[in-house]
Amino acid sequence: MPRPPPISSAAGQPCRLLHLEDSELDHALALAYLERAGLRVESRRVESRDEFTRALDEAWDVVLSDYNLPGYSGLQALADLRERGLDLPFILVSGQIGEDTAVEAMRNGAADYLLKNNLARLAPAVEHAIAAGEARHARAEADRQLAASRQRLSELAQHLQTSVETERHAIAREIHDDVGGSLAALRFELDWVQRHSRDPAVHQHMSSALELLAHATQASQRIMQNLRPAILEQGLVAALQWMASGFEKRTGIRCAFRSSHERLTLPPLVPLVAYRTAQEALTNIGKHAGATRVTMDLSLGRGVLSLEISDNGRGIAAADLAKAQSFGIRGLHERAGTVGGWVELSGGGAGPGGRGTTLLLSVPVDSPEDSLPPRRGGKPPDPEEEVWSTRY
């Protein structure tokens, strides 16, 4: 009967085997069984703990170990192997081994255990242990590459978010300086013409022109505010209260903002992320939800900032959350991830019977809350008036 072809741990390379065994005869017997099975082996026998630990500095494919050795044991060898951080297949071989010992060895990471009077199973055990180790290493490498890819993706998303905000800031400043300056100069010119003209027709056209100019000014203010939320300089609480009020005025949808805090001291970027998340949520509600009521709740407790936005609209289905083109939802998750937070979306399902949608933004923060006295009058400042007062 022809012998099977040699089997090795890598193409063209023999299996490198480290054998912890105090009996030369048992070592030779183990090698004979391996060679008879067609396994190409390059081995070294060591007898003591010092020899074993020194040998671990080299590269091995598998470790065979006797259970009982003078002043040492297979379980101690396995512990030394794991303490070194080595993920080598470890097979325990003994003349006598109890079930409890075998279970403890497997629990501690041994690939297999054999009795010396049944070495016919040695070659399959070695092959299986090597194959399992290679598969484990491949999975670990794949996990490492996946984690690195996710980290790069997260860094790219954060870079894009930062770039977008920087560009928005620059555009808002251009609108303020160039467009705002031109509109202010135009109003002065129209006022001068209106004051120095006695023609009623000219006055009528000037009044119409000033109304159009006021509309253009308001539009510029709104665009600039969307690009660069200057209200955030007054704090996140004031910004969200102002946003809720403005949303209700524009859409006619009741929008209530609730918070037990007057002012919060938060890490950099967190207020902007919360503001943009609320802005995106309210935009989607105004366009798609068909809601008549919206509530926004802001809280800070146990080191977590929470912003919950709920509506009573048609709801959102699970299929909507999983759609390939749901870039808005993905954007919410990516934006939250830039500050270590996360977003949860839930709804009663799309359709007339939907029970609305709830968005919850959670961001771990270390800064304690900073409570200030209530604002006089309870009305948040108008950022548009502050920003544009020097021009208009």
Secondary structure, 3 states (H helix, E strand, C coil): CCCCCCECCECCECEEEEEECCCHHHHHHHHHHHHHCCECEEEEEECCHHHHHHHCCCCCCEEEEECEECCEEHHHHHHHHHHCCCCCCEEEEECCCCHHHHHHHHHCCCCEEEEHHHHHHHHHHHHHHHHHHHHHHHHHHHHHHHHHHHHHHHHHHHHHHHHHHHHHHHHHHHHHHHHHHHHHHHHHHHHHHHHHCCCHHHHHHHHHHHHHHHHHHHHHHHHHHHHCCHHHHHCHHHHHHHHHHHHHHHHCCEEEEEECCCCCCCCCCHHHHHHHHHHHHHHHHHHHHCCCEEEEEEEEECCEEEEEEEECCCCCCHHHHCCCCCHHHHHHHHHHHCCCCEEEEEECCCCCCCCCEEEEEEEECCCCCCCCCCCHHHCCCCHHHHHHCCCC
